[in-house]
Amino acid sequence: MLERFNLQGRSIVVTGGGRGLGRGMALALAAAGANVMVAARTEEQLLGVVGEIREAGGSASHFVYDATSEDDANALVEACVSEYGRIDVMFANAGGGSGVTADFWEYPADSFEAVLDTNLKSAFYACRAASKQMIEQGDGGVVVPTSSGTALRGNRQFAYPTAKGGVISLAKSMATTLGPHGIRSNCIVPGFVSQRPPADEREAAEREQRGHFIPVDRLGEWWELGPLAVFLASDASSYITGQHFIIDGGGLAGGLGPAGFRPVYEG
């Protein structure tokens, strides 16, 4: 059974792989035997992840990459093929919110477009480039975009939950379209997960307090995305496609995610 989780010889790209959840996935995939190419804007962070993997005896390389660029997505896949001879799995994990909150009718159009570019279009570009190469290789593959629990709740940032909801739909559409080519598509939906260790005791205490509102009584940790990533990349999930996997400690099941404001409008 454990052999089905073995990724030895697989070539895997992780976008947004320089920190947080992407870093956790990259480390786990490499530990399972994969050749991992991490991609992000900040080269210093990428070199840190590559160094960690290599120190542990794994195989890794990096690519400085703008997730919002269609050309960069194509170049990223070409770089993976140049480095490892092929691409087997694409984790389209790059993304981020704008932090903009406003009444819906006043939400700035440029912020909305920027968040769609960073979160939804970036996943489309990365998965499209990877799947084209996988089809040319002729022996299947896996694409895994990252969404967010906000996609299933909504909030006043509007653009972010909209984009992440689109990522879930994208994964399902890719499953139906790419399935005949032997390519599986699933989506990771993280929520209530810490992106890094706490900076100080105060932050640690705040996280502990927040964790009490989640069924498992704690926040998730960045590294806990790793085992799920290995499962979805491996033959252990060979009959699973078109699904979204929520990893949030039961937060959504527990009914979390209130609006956070009183929706009273003066007209």
N, C-alpha and C positions, 0 to 999 in steps of 0.2 A: 504493500500500500504506500509506504513512504517514498518509493521510487517514483510514484506518479507526481510527487511534488518537486522532484529533482529538475533543476533548470540548466544542468550542465550543457554547455555548448549553445544555449540560446542567446541571441543578441537582442538586448532590450534598451529602449530609450525611455528616459524619464524627464519630461519637461517640468520646469519649476523644481528641479532636483537639488538646488543648492542649499536649501534650508527646510525646516518644518516637516510637513507630511511627505513632501517629495524626497527629502533626504532620508526619512525613515524607510520609505519604500525602496529607494536605491540600495541602501545598506542591506536590507533583507533579501532583495533579489540577487545581489552579489553573493551573499552568504549561502544562497541556495544553488550557486554554481553558474549564474548567468554572467555574460559579458555585458556590462552596463555603461551606457553613455548618458551622462547627466547634462542637461541643458538649462540655461537660465541667462539673465542679463549680467550677473555679477560674477566675474571670473574668480575672484578671491574665494568666494563661497564654494564654487564648483571645485576648485583645486583642493579645498579642505575635505570635501566629500570623497573625491578621488583618492586623496592620501589615506583617509580612513579605510577605504575598501582595500587598497593595495597593501597597507600595513597588516590587514587581517588575512592576506593571502589571496584576495580576489582580483578580478580583472575589471578595470574601469578606465574611462576616458571622458573628456568633457568637450562641450561645444558652446561658445558664447552666442546667445540666441535671443532675438526679439519675438516673443510669442505672437504679437499682433501682425507679423509680417508673413505673407504667403510665401515670398521668396526664401525667407529664413527657414520656414518649415520644410520646403523642398531641399534646401541645402543641408539641413540637419539629417534628413534621411539619407542623402547622398554621402554625408560624412560617416554615418554608421555603417553603410555598406562598404565604404572605402576602408574603414578601420577593421571591421569584423567579417566582411564578405556577404552580409545579409542583414535583414531586420526581421525579427520574429514577433516582437511585442512593442506596442507604443502605449505608454502611459502619458496621456495628455493632461497633465496635472497643473500646468501653469495657470495662474489666475490671481484675482484680488479685487477687493471692493474699492469704491471711490470715497466712502465715508460721508457722502452727501445725503442729507435728509432734508426733505421739503414737502410741502403740500403737493399733491399729485399734479395739479394744474400749473404749478410753478417750478416743477422739476426741470433743471437745465438740460436742454437737448444734447449739448456737447458732452456732459457727464454721462448721460444715458448711452450715447454712442461709444464713448471710451470704455465703459464697463462691458458692453457687448463685445467690443474688439478684444479685450483682455481675457474674457471668460468663455464666450460662446464661439466667436469666430476663430480664436486661437485653437480650440479643440477641433473645430472643423478642419482647419488648415493642416494641423499635425496628423490627424487620423486619415485624412484624404491622401496626404503624401505617403504615409506609411502603407496604407492599403493598396495603393497603386503598385508600390514595389513588391508587396506580398503577392499580389496577383501575378506579377511578372515572374516571381520565383516559383510559383505554381504549387506550393505545398502548404498553403494556409497561413494562419497567424492570429494575433489577438490585438484588439484595440480597446483601451480602457480610459475613457475620460473621467475626470473628477468633477462631481457636482457639489452640492452643499445641502444641509438640512433646511436651509432657508428656502430652497426651491419648493419645499413641501409645506411651508408656513406663510411666507411673505412677510415683509416689513416695510418701513418707510423709506428704505433706500431704493425701492422700486426696481432699479436697473439690475442690481445684483441677484435678487431672487428670480427675476425674469430670465436673466442670462443662464443661471444655474438650472432653472426649470427646462430651458431649451437644451441644455447639455443632456439631461435625462432623455428627452425626446430624440435627440441626435443619436444617442447610443442605441435606442430601439430601432430607429430607422436604418442605422448601419447594420444592425443584426439581420434585418430582413433583406437588405440589399446585398450584403457581403457574404451571407451564409452559404449561398451556392458556390462560392469560391473557397470555402473552408475557413473563412475568417470569422471568429467570434467577437462579439462586442458586448461588453458589460460596463456598468457605471458604478463608481464608488461614491457614496453619499456620506461624508463625515459630518459630525456635529458634536459640539461640546468637547472639543479635543484641543489640548494645549499644544501650541506650535513649538515650544522650547521649554527648558527648565525655568522655574521662577527666578526672577532677577534678585529677589531679596525675601526676607521673612514676611514682610507685609504682603507681597504678591502671593506668596505661598498660602498665607492665611486666607486671602480673598478667594483663591482658587478652591481651597478646602470648603469654604462657606458656600460657594456656588455649587459644589459637588453634592451638597446635601439635598438639592432640589432635583437630582437625577436618580432614577430607580436604583442604579448600582452604587449610589452614595459617593461618587467621586467623578472628577473630570477624566476624560481619556488622555492618553499620552501619545505624543507624536509617533513613537516607535510601534504602537499597536496597529498602525495601518500596514506595517510590513507583512505580517502573516496573511492578511487578506489579499494583498498584492501578489504574493507568491502563489496563493491558491488560484487566483484568476488568471495568472500567466501560465500556469502549469496544466498538465494533462489531467490533474485531479478535477478540473472543472470542464472537462471536454464536452459535456452535454448541456452546458449552461450558456445561454446567450440571450441578449435582449432584456437583461434584468438590471435592476439597480439595488445595490447592497448598502443598507443603512448601518453605519457603525457610530452609535451615539449613546451607548450605555442605557438605552431604553428611553431616552428623552422624549422622542416623538410619541412613543407608545404611552408614555405617562402624561401626555397632553401638554407638554411644555411649549413655550413659544408664544406668550401673550403679545398683544400689539405693542405694549410698552408706553401707551399714551391714551388719553381719553379722547375718543373721536367726536368731539363737539365742534361744530363749525358755525361761525357767525356769517350770516348772509345778509 
